[in-house]
Amino acid sequence: MAEFPWLTTLGAVPLAGSLLVAALPRGRDLLAKRLALGVALAALGLAVVVASRFRAGGPQFQLVESHPWVPQFGVGYVLGVDGVGLVLIALAAVLTPIVILASWQEADGGRGSVKGFFALILALEGLTVGVFAALDVFLFYVFFEAMLVPMYFLIGRYGGPQRSYAAVKFLLYSLVGGLLMLVAVIGLYVVSARQLGVGTFDFTALTQAIRDGRLVFDPGTAKLLFLGFFVAFAIKAPLWPVHTWLPDAAAEATPGSAVLLVGVLDKVGTFGMLRYCLPLFPDASRFFTPLVITLSVVGILYGALLAIGQTDLKRLIAYTSVSHFGFIALGVFAMTSQAQAGAALYMVNHGFSTAALFLVAGFLISRRGSRLIADYGGVQQVAPVLAGVFLVAGLSALALPGLSSFVSEFLVLVGTFTVHRTAAVAATVGIILAAVYVLWLYQRTMTGPVKTGTEGLPDLGAREKWAVAPLVAVILALGVYPKPVLDVINPAVAATLRQVGATDPQPTIAEAKPVVGEAAGVVDTARSGGSR
């Protein structure tokens, strides 16, 4: 037990800030923005404290808080973080103030109150902390579903022309996945009650019982429960073919909302696969691995191909994320230490590179008033700083060596190649396609003659530079030196692999072929230690 409820405090600060912002009188828009930014920076400071108190070589789950909630049904308020949960909480804490700063003018379009916009962003951050820190399966489900509410209103009230359609589609897909997971959560409780004598939702107690052999699932039951969790996470991720809500939602959301949707919320899906699907249902996970690997590779290629064909700037970025989430799911289910560490690192790196892409796209759209790629051209001549940030973000998205995404993508492919060579080779084609859609996008929008309508396009202002500078810095830093993050991630990955019973394949050394003729004589002479 932690001596101070650090995780509860970290989640409560943005939630309390959300209520304060929402309670401000009408017309105090500037105060609402400043208060939201201050609260987000305070939460970031708390996240730094939490990270400093985490010991990479310590217990798997740290800063644990445990209190009974509904003891009659084995439900507890249990929080704690391992390395993967910690880095994802840090990702949310870093991106939230950046989004608030970059979205200073986003909510001024008249479709909803400014204070409501920033209150929803803070509420989303608080719920995100809960979902990555929950160590009770039912508590995780509560946070998993609660996250839908602020994002639904961020899309449906503040988004583009098709915002209502996109918000409803996002909500329906998520609710279907949530209902399937609720059935699986109840089934997990029933099975645990039957075999352990008392039902529980405590994640650590369940995994310990599985390791000890006290909780053994019938193969058919395990597969059904696994699917209940996995489908919900695949929709959230989003994994092909249940991804179709993402391009609509990301395209219609404001750029800041799209950053939080794709950069943070969607990570709950791949985080759930790593945290819950594999440790709770190890046998079923191995059974479904070929299927998930296939879906992941299809998603990598499908998302990249559709990104190439897009004419809408934000939809193109959304389809690149479908491809990238295929890489993450591939790494999770390859079940090697390299691939899973790469997948966890990819969640972080993708969050920063996609955030930079969406924010720069938002800056372009706010200046030009169009999402169509064909309406841009020659931007680097009139706005060189904006073009430079867009280039760095794009090169990170295509995994250029020296930038953050390269390290994670390389680890995923190397770790997958040792156990699933065909899948790794096919996934490598996605890197080639990524170069096509990123470089072609940059060529069409930033290079060439200045198009009509972009002549007076202003470059990034001071506020916008403050928003994107941390993203560029992190992309460069993690591309050159990812070790501190990997040191935090690796113990959590090792614990997951032990729970699943997976081990890295041993390296093989080909036997030397016997030599004949004169070569044999040379070898014999060498073995005798000298000449005759």
Phi and psi in degrees as a GROMACS rama.xvg file:
@    title "Ramachandran Plot"
@    xaxis  label "Phi"
@    yaxis  label "Psi"
@TYPE xy
-74.6086  144.943  ALA-2
-74.2818  -20.3854  GLU-3
-134.946  138.611  PHE-4
-76.1256  72.3357  PRO-5
-61.5031  -44.0933  TRP-6
-70.084  -40.0393  LEU-7
-61.3594  -42.853  THR-8
-63.8281  -41.8011  THR-9
-61.9585  -36.7418  LEU-10
-79.5895  -31.8658  GLY-11
-74.3378  -30.9953  ALA-12
-60.6126  -52.8532  VAL-13
-66.6531  -31.4591  PRO-14
-66.7569  -42.9034  LEU-15
-65.9721  -39.6066  ALA-16
-61.8746  -35.8554  GLY-17
-61.4807  -42.724  SER-18
-66.2644  -39.2043  LEU-19
-64.6031  -43.7564  LEU-20
-64.1076  -42.9839  VAL-21
-65.9002  -27.2737  ALA-22
-84.745  -4.60763  ALA-23
-64.5967  149.496  LEU-24
-65.1505  157.755  PRO-25
-61.6386  147.089  ARG-26
86.4526  -3.94477  GLY-27
-97.3248  53.5172  ARG-28
-65.3728  -44.2792  ASP-29
-63.9866  -40.3216  LEU-30
-63.7204  -39.0524  LEU-31
-61.4702  -42.3096  ALA-32
-65.3521  -46.0532  LYS-33
-65.4751  -40.6432  ARG-34
-65.1594  -42.3164  LEU-35
-62.0624  -43.3495  ALA-36
-64.8051  -41.5125  LEU-37
-62.3748  -42.8416  GLY-38
-64.5305  -42.519  VAL-39
-63.8662  -38.4545  ALA-40
-68.3491  -35.8331  LEU-41
-63.9781  -41.3968  ALA-42
-64.181  -37.6305  ALA-43
-63.1628  -41.4013  LEU-44
-61.1219  -41.6051  GLY-45
-63.6055  -38.7312  LEU-46
-62.5902  -36.8637  ALA-47
-64.3063  -41.0067  VAL-48
-63.3561  -45.3915  VAL-49
-58.7433  -45.2005  VAL-50
-63.6207  -36.5222  ALA-51
-69.3396  -24.7613  SER-52
-89.4638  -5.68283  ARG-53
-86.9424  130.333  PHE-54
-106.221  118.838  ARG-55
-61.5012  -30.0368  ALA-56
-96.7474  10.3567  GLY-57
-88.2905  -160.112  GLY-58
-59.3405  159.738  PRO-59
-60.3981  -49.0826  GLN-60
-108.577  128.264  PHE-61
-127.138  169.009  GLN-62
55.4932  40.1202  LEU-63
-75.7383  137.022  VAL-64
-125.56  131.07  GLU-65
-138.785  122.349  SER-66
-142.67  142.413  HIS-67
-65.4458  141.177  PRO-68
-118.217  -62.8364  TRP-69
-127.006  78.173  VAL-70
-61.532  -26.4851  PRO-71
-60.6737  -26.7073  GLN-72
-115.463  16.0636  PHE-73
69.7366  23.6907  GLY-74
-97.3527  129.551  VAL-75
-128.916  156.602  GLY-76
-90.7202  93.5055  TYR-77
-123.077  120.124  VAL-78
-122.339  151.87  LEU-79
177.701  159.797  GLY-80
-130.488  142.257  VAL-81
-103.288  -171.557  ASP-82
-62.754  -39.5093  GLY-83
-67.8978  -46.4978  VAL-84
-61.0963  -37.9358  GLY-85
-63.7862  -46.977  LEU-86
-68.5879  -29.7901  VAL-87
-74.5552  -35.6048  LEU-88
-63.7157  -41.238  ILE-89
-62.9799  -38.9306  ALA-90
-58.1756  -47.9877  LEU-91
-63.446  -39.9013  ALA-92
-66.8488  -34.0712  ALA-93
-75.8197  -42.7238  VAL-94
-72.0546  -30.417  LEU-95
-62.3426  -51.7219  THR-96
-63.7764  -32.0424  PRO-97
-63.1343  -44.0804  ILE-98
-64.264  -42.2604  VAL-99
-62.364  -43.6683  ILE-100
-65.8424  -42.9875  LEU-101
-71.7507  -24.2434  ALA-102
-97.0256  21.9236  SER-103
-53.8691  -33.41  TRP-104
-109.5  -1.36013  GLN-105
-64.392  -35.8365  GLU-106
-89.0303  7.63639  ALA-107
-91.8045  16.174  ASP-108
-82.1991  -4.59212  GLY-109
92.4386  -2.50746  GLY-110
-83.3857  -16.9736  ARG-111
-163.778  169.18  GLY-112
-72.7033  147.17  SER-113
-64.6015  -43.9123  VAL-114
-64.1216  -34.0352  LYS-115
-63.6217  -39.6925  GLY-116
-60.4661  -50.7162  PHE-117
-74.8893  -28.4573  PHE-118
-64.7442  -39.6052  ALA-119
-65.9581  -38.1872  LEU-120
-62.6608  -44.1928  ILE-121
-66.0351  -40.0043  LEU-122
-61.4069  -39.5552  ALA-123
-63.1669  -39.7303  LEU-124
-64.1397  -43.5797  GLU-125
-61.9528  -42.0976  GLY-126
-68.7196  -32.5429  LEU-127
-64.1044  -41.479  THR-128
-58.1823  -42.6226  VAL-129
-62.247  -42.3436  GLY-130
-70.1992  -32.5117  VAL-131
-83.8639  -15.0555  PHE-132
-106.05  -10.9575  ALA-133
-65.4271  131.599  ALA-134
-116.097  13.6565  LEU-135
-116.046  127.938  ASP-136
-62.08  -39.6089  VAL-137
-70.0009  -39.4565  PHE-138
-61.8355  -40.8636  LEU-139
-58.8085  -43.2828  PHE-140
-62.3991  -39.1014  TYR-141
-61.6113  -47.7771  VAL-142
-65.8849  -37.7809  PHE-143
-57.4239  -42.8827  PHE-144
-79.536  -36.9776  GLU-145
-64.3788  -29.6272  ALA-146
-59.9265  -25.6638  MET-147
-63.7379  -33.1024  LEU-148
-64.2145  -56.7129  VAL-149
-63.0721  -36.5328  PRO-150
-68.3927  -36.0854  MET-151
-58.4713  -45.1844  TYR-152
-73.6477  -32.4929  PHE-153
-62.9719  -38.0734  LEU-154
-78.7068  -50.1838  ILE-155
-71.9966  -23.7025  GLY-156
-104.919  -29.5676  ARG-157
-116.363  2.98209  TYR-158
-83.4465  -163.72  GLY-159
-81.8312  -164.166  GLY-160
-59.3175  -35.5015  PRO-161
-99.7804  30.3745  GLN-162
-63.3902  -37.9507  ARG-163
-65.0941  -45.5109  SER-164
-61.0893  -46.5573  TYR-165
-64.5527  -40.4301  ALA-166
-66.7861  -43.0973  ALA-167
-66.0319  -40.9961  VAL-168
-62.9622  -43.7409  LYS-169
-58.8136  -44.6614  PHE-170
-67.1958  -43.9859  LEU-171
-64.4244  -46.3879  LEU-172
-58.6361  -45.986  TYR-173
-66.2395  -38.3181  SER-174
-66.9505  -39.2407  LEU-175
-60.3895  -47.4902  VAL-176
-62.1954  -40.6929  GLY-177
-64.0802  -38.5332  GLY-178
-66.3188  -40.1226  LEU-179
-62.8652  -40.7366  LEU-180
-68.2259  -35.8693  MET-181
-61.0106  -42.2472  LEU-182
-60.0402  -43.1055  VAL-183
-67.2974  -37.5112  ALA-184
-62.5226  -44.2415  VAL-185
-64.5095  -42.4749  ILE-186
-60.6756  -38.9177  GLY-187
-62.5238  -40.6329  LEU-188
-64.7892  -43.5595  TYR-189
-62.6659  -45.1069  VAL-190
-65.3952  -41.8121  VAL-191
-64.9722  -37.8197  SER-192
-65.5193  -37.9645  ALA-193
-69.1481  -38.0632  ARG-194
-96.1013  -29.8135  GLN-195
-97.9283  -9.4194  LEU-196
89.9107  -19.0051  GLY-197
-147.76  132.866  VAL-198
-75.4334  145.315  GLY-199
-147.847  152.258  THR-200
-112.018  3.79841  PHE-201
-66.8294  117.828  ASP-202
-63.0429  -45.2242  PHE-203
-66.7033  -36.2443  THR-204
-66.8755  -39.8673  ALA-205
-65.4331  -46.9692  LEU-206
-66.572  -35.5189  THR-207
-65.2392  -40.8306  GLN-208
-64.0799  -35.557  ALA-209
-66.7567  -42.5842  ILE-210
-63.7404  -38.4145  ARG-211
-78.6329  -8.97214  ASP-212
81.9046  8.7701  GLY-213
-81.7692  -20.7144  ARG-214
-121.934  108.063  LEU-215
-124.865  121.665  VAL-216
-87.4337  139.456  PHE-217
-60.4968  138.227  ASP-218
-53.1554  -43.0738  PRO-219
-66.2268  -41.8116  GLY-220
-63.9763  -42.2772  THR-221
-61.1219  -40.1838  ALA-222
-66.3419  -40.8425  LYS-223
-66.7954  -43.276  LEU-224
-65.1553  -40.6835  LEU-225
-58.3662  -45.9675  PHE-226
-64.1808  -35.7938  LEU-227
-59.9069  -43.9509  GLY-228
-71.7525  -46.171  PHE-229
-64.8447  -42.9131  PHE-230
-62.1376  -42.0832  VAL-231
-60.4351  -42.4793  ALA-232
-72.0783  -34.796  PHE-233
-65.2533  -38.2219  ALA-234
-65.7389  -43.563  ILE-235
-67.9799  -30.1986  LYS-236
-58.2243  -55.8928  ALA-237
-97.815  142.145  PRO-238
-106.138  140.205  LEU-239
-60.1632  137.167  TRP-240
-102  16.6265  PRO-241
-102.76  38.6827  VAL-242
-103.841  -6.49785  HIS-243
-66.0071  -16.6575  THR-244
-72.4139  -26.6731  TRP-245
-66.3462  -49.5109  LEU-246
-57.849  -39.3764  PRO-247
-66.6311  -46.4014  ASP-248
-66.1146  -44.9049  ALA-249
-68.5884  -34.8024  ALA-250
-71.4686  -35.7369  ALA-251
-88.9681  -22.3992  GLU-252
-68.8364  156.407  ALA-253
-63.6677  155.848  THR-254
-54.4291  -40.9806  PRO-255
-63.4834  -42.8818  GLY-256
-64.7724  -37.4753  SER-257
-64.1946  -36.1711  ALA-258
-60.4267  -47.492  VAL-259
-69.2934  -34.5266  LEU-260
-66.0825  -53.8238  LEU-261
-84.3141  -35.831  VAL-262
-79.3093  -27.09  GLY-263
-122.959  -58.9545  VAL-264
-60.9296  -41.6699  LEU-265
-66.0939  -21.2836  ASP-266
-67.1133  -19.8287  LYS-267
-59.5267  -33.9184  VAL-268
-64.4389  -53.5028  GLY-269
-71.3808  -32.3121  THR-270
-61.5951  -42.6106  PHE-271
-63.6758  -37.8656  GLY-272
-60.7625  -43.6123  MET-273
-73.781  -39.7905  LEU-274
-80.7138  -41.3824  ARG-275
-110.291  -47.0683  TYR-276
-62.2964  -48.4584  CYS-277
-71.9139  -51.4317  LEU-278
-68.4336  -35.2237  PRO-279
-79.6399  -30.0394  LEU-280
-132.915  65.9834  PHE-281
-61.7821  -42.8942  PRO-282
-66.86  -44.0748  ASP-283
-64.7613  -35.6655  ALA-284
-61.5579  -43.0313  SER-285
-66.744  -35.9296  ARG-286
-63.8013  -41.7089  PHE-287
-90.2228  0.684744  PHE-288
-56.6088  -46.8432  THR-289
-57.9291  -38.5961  PRO-290
-65.4321  -46.5626  LEU-291
-66.4211  -38.5994  VAL-292
-60.8029  -42.4198  ILE-293
-63.6892  -46.6  THR-294
-61.1038  -37.669  LEU-295
-65.066  -45.4932  SER-296
-65.6486  -41.9719  VAL-297
-60.2609  -42.9413  VAL-298
-62.0058  -39.1642  GLY-299
-59.5163  -49.4863  ILE-300
-74.4228  -41.9743  LEU-301
-62.342  -48.7125  TYR-302
-61.8214  -40.4034  GLY-303
-67.149  -43.046  ALA-304
-64.4682  -42.5461  LEU-305
-69.7961  -30.6749  LEU-306
-62.9721  -38.745  ALA-307
-60.6691  -35.8027  ILE-308
-89.2974  3.18675  GLY-309
-78.7723  146.617  GLN-310
-108.616  -12.013  THR-311
-98.1854  127.236  ASP-312
-59.5508  -46.9636  LEU-313
-74.0549  -33.9608  LYS-314
-66.5171  -35.3935  ARG-315
-61.1682  -46.0162  LEU-316
-63.5545  -36.8802  ILE-317
-63.3833  -41.9873  ALA-318
-70.3121  -29.9599  TYR-319
-62.0346  -34.3145  THR-320
-69.2252  -34.4916  SER-321
-58.5471  -42.3692  VAL-322
-65.3109  -43.5348  SER-323
-67.535  -35.8753  HIS-324
-67.6642  -26.1758  PHE-325
-62.3552  -40.7257  GLY-326
-62.097  -42.339  PHE-327
-64.8492  -47.2717  ILE-328
-62.9334  -36.6241  ALA-329
-60.0251  -44.5615  LEU-330
-66.1827  -37.8475  GLY-331
-63.0813  -45.459  VAL-332
-91.3696  -2.54617  PHE-333
-67.7714  -26.5348  ALA-334
57.6843  43.4038  MET-335
-122.052  157.348  THR-336
-64.4937  -38.9319  SER-337
-65.38  -46.5254  GLN-338
-66.6425  -42.7853  ALA-339
-71.2024  -38.0158  GLN-340
-63.0701  -40.6623  ALA-341
-63.3459  -38.5876  GLY-342
-65.4385  -44.178  ALA-343
-64.2282  -41.3745  ALA-344
-66.9024  -34.5343  LEU-345
-62.8062  -35.991  TYR-346
-57.8068  -40.8999  MET-347
-72.3412  -50.3124  VAL-348
-62.7181  -40.3218  ASN-349
-63.3379  -36.8768  HIS-350
-59.8726  -42.4184  GLY-351
-74.9942  -43.7968  PHE-352
-68.4325  -39.7906  SER-353
-69.0125  -35.8218  THR-354
-59.8484  -44.3643  ALA-355
-63.4142  -41.5979  ALA-356
-63.0405  -47.1633  LEU-357
-66.6822  -38.6573  PHE-358
-67.7854  -42.6804  LEU-359
-64.825  -39.9789  VAL-360
-60.279  -40.4888  ALA-361
-63.9493  -40.361  GLY-362
-62.0684  -41.0698  PHE-363
-63.6355  -46.6184  LEU-364
-65.6591  -39.7328  ILE-365
-65.5263  -29.116  SER-366
-82.7231  -41.9901  ARG-367
-94.1238  -24.8316  ARG-368
77.0049  22.3143  GLY-369
-146.944  142.998  SER-370
-96.3121  -4.46403  ARG-371
-77.6817  129.663  LEU-372
-62.2338  -35.4046  ILE-373
-64.5449  -17.4027  ALA-374
-83.6465  -1.54012  ASP-375
-113.253  164.09  TYR-376
163.883  135.469  GLY-377
70.4245  21.4056  GLY-378
-63.0401  -31.8843  VAL-379
-65.4553  -18.9727  GLN-380
-77.6887  -30.0882  GLN-381
-104.99  -21.3597  VAL-382
-139.746  72.7283  ALA-383
-65.3365  -34.3839  PRO-384
-67.5107  -44.7789  VAL-385
-58.7403  -45.4846  LEU-386
-64.0063  -38.0455  ALA-387
-64.7924  -42.7635  GLY-388
-63.2194  -41.585  VAL-389
-61.9668  -38.1393  PHE-390
-66.4506  -44.894  LEU-391
-61.8787  -45.1518  VAL-392
-63.6428  -41.4016  ALA-393
-66.596  -42.3887  GLY-394
-65.2418  -32.8468  LEU-395
-66.3005  -38.9462  SER-396
-64.6098  -31.4118  ALA-397
-90.3922  7.64417  LEU-398
65.2278  49.8686  ALA-399
-70.6368  132.989  LEU-400
-55.3224  136.918  PRO-401
99.3318  -12.0367  GLY-402
-114.527  162.283  LEU-403
-59.5857  -43.9364  SER-404
-66.0458  -23.9317  SER-405
-59.9982  -45.0222  PHE-406
-60.7763  -48.4926  VAL-407
-67.8801  -41.6229  SER-408
-65.9928  -38.7932  GLU-409
-63.0001  -45.1033  PHE-410
-62.2066  -41.7415  LEU-411
-60.6334  -47.1149  VAL-412
-69.3423  -41.3571  LEU-413
-65.5725  -45.4905  VAL-414
-65.0287  -33.6371  GLY-415
-74.3984  -36.9267  THR-416
-60.7506  -31.0323  PHE-417
-69.4474  -19.3524  THR-418
-124.999  -26.5764  VAL-419
-136.005  78.7149  HIS-420
-64.6576  -44.0739  ARG-421
-61.2554  -44.2544  THR-422
-63.3621  -40.5626  ALA-423
-65.2138  -41.6599  ALA-424
-64.604  -43.3508  VAL-425
-64.1468  -39.3792  ALA-426
-66.2083  -29.6122  ALA-427
-62.4183  -27.8156  THR-428
-60.1068  -31.0904  VAL-429
-60.0293  -29.443  GLY-430
-66.5687  -41.1883  ILE-431
-63.7057  -44.6975  ILE-432
-65.1306  -33.4619  LEU-433
-63.0045  -41.431  ALA-434
-60.257  -36.0995  ALA-435
-65.9295  -52.6299  VAL-436
-72.1365  -31.4154  TYR-437
-73.6028  -50.5756  VAL-438
-67.861  -36.8187  LEU-439
-67.4419  -38.959  TRP-440
-62.1679  -45.1623  LEU-441
-63.6515  -40.9329  TYR-442
-61.9381  -42.8296  GLN-443
-72.6632  -31.2512  ARG-444
-97.9067  -36.1828  THR-445
-104.361  -27.384  MET-446
-103.463  -179.849  THR-447
81.2869  -172.54  GLY-448
-68.3798  151.548  PRO-449
-70.6682  123.609  VAL-450
-80.4364  157.265  LYS-451
-61.158  129.02  THR-452
103.126  -14.2177  GLY-453
-112.172  5.23582  THR-454
-61.1753  -43.6432  GLU-455
-100.501  24.4519  GLY-456
-63.5742  116.921  LEU-457
-72.7219  149.017  PRO-458
-76.9596  178.368  ASP-459
-62.8201  135.768  LEU-460
-84.8476  179.504  GLY-461
-61.215  -45.6409  ALA-462
-62.0601  -42.0765  ARG-463
-67.661  -36.0239  GLU-464
-65.8346  -40.1544  LYS-465
-62.9194  -30.5187  TRP-466
-73.9849  -41.4703  ALA-467
-91.9008  -20.4816  VAL-468
-58.3307  -44.7157  ALA-469
-61.4833  -34.3929  PRO-470
-65.4413  -46.1444  LEU-471
-63.27  -40.6926  VAL-472
-62.711  -43.5989  ALA-473
-67.7827  -40.6781  VAL-474
-58.871  -42.5943  ILE-475
-70.9588  -43.2412  LEU-476
-64.5505  -47.2882  ALA-477
-72.1606  -20.8319  LEU-478
-74.0141  -29.987  GLY-479
-94.4348  -37.9921  VAL-480
-142.007  79.5389  TYR-481
-85.5687  0.313165  PRO-482
-55.7223  -43.4478  LYS-483
-58.9364  -38.1846  PRO-484
-72.8736  -41.4302  VAL-485
-65.3581  -34.0337  LEU-486
-62.9241  -31.257  ASP-487
-78.5849  -36.905  VAL-488
-75.3622  -41.1237  ILE-489
-56.7823  -43.3785  ASN-490
-61.354  -37.0602  PRO-491
-65.7605  -40.144  ALA-492
-64.2531  -43.2232  VAL-493
-60.8944  -40.6306  ALA-494
-64.5366  -40.3812  ALA-495
-63.7405  -43.5673  THR-496
-65.1686  -37.3079  LEU-497
-63.6698  -40.628  ARG-498
-63.7727  -38.7864  GLN-499
-78.1374  -19.904  VAL-500
81.6541  23.8747  GLY-501
-99.018  142.635  ALA-502
-130.719  153.593  THR-503
-68.9016  141.351  ASP-504
-65.6568  142.206  PRO-505
-74.4586  141.401  GLN-506
-65.303  141.938  PRO-507
-110.293  143.066  THR-508
-119.197  122.606  ILE-509
-65.6191  138.302  ALA-510
-71.2697  141.225  GLU-511
-69.9166  136.201  ALA-512
-74.2194  144.39  LYS-513
-63.0949  140.296  PRO-514
-97.6954  149.47  VAL-515
-129.025  166.021  VAL-516
69.1703  -143.9  GLY-517
-62.3271  -33.3202  GLU-518
-62.8807  -35.3165  ALA-519
-64.2974  -39.8788  ALA-520
-62.6353  -38.9526  GLY-521
-62.8094  -43.0125  VAL-522
-63.5594  -42.145  VAL-523
-63.5555  -38.7246  ASP-524
-63.9043  -41.4873  THR-525
-63.9314  -38.939  ALA-526
-67.8121  -31.4656  ARG-527
-75.4372  -9.62331  SER-528
92.551  3.84886  GLY-529
173.149  -172.602  GLY-530
-86.9505  162.415  SER-531
